[in-house]
Amino acid sequence: MKIIEKNGFLIGLRDTGDQQHYLGLKVSQQPIDKLLFKQFNPKGKTGESLIKEELLAASIQKGVDKFNADTGNEFFVLEVEYVPFDSPSYDVYTIMSEAILNRGLQA
């Protein structure tokens, strides 16, 4: 997985050939009232999103919780950027969110 930083987002890019995943996270050490979602649609596809935001949020939170527990930190996700037509493999988003924080915040 490739991790980059762009426009305040820590972004994970994962391509396994048959599945592609893009996940951007804006994080803070301050809690928030409401998580914001931003769709990123680089290919201009149309139609109903394959990703359910409530399931995506829960998956990301699992990864953030693991990162926080493992590192003794307390980070919160403020905003999520995702491709609505990526594969809805929510367990992958858990792994990606933890990896994004591990590599992006400790780089």
Beta strands, then each sheet from edge to edge (+ up, - down):
strand 1: 2-6
strand 2: 9-15
strand 3: 20-28
strand 4: 36-39
strand 5: 76-82
sheet 1: 1+ 2- 3+ 5- 4-
end
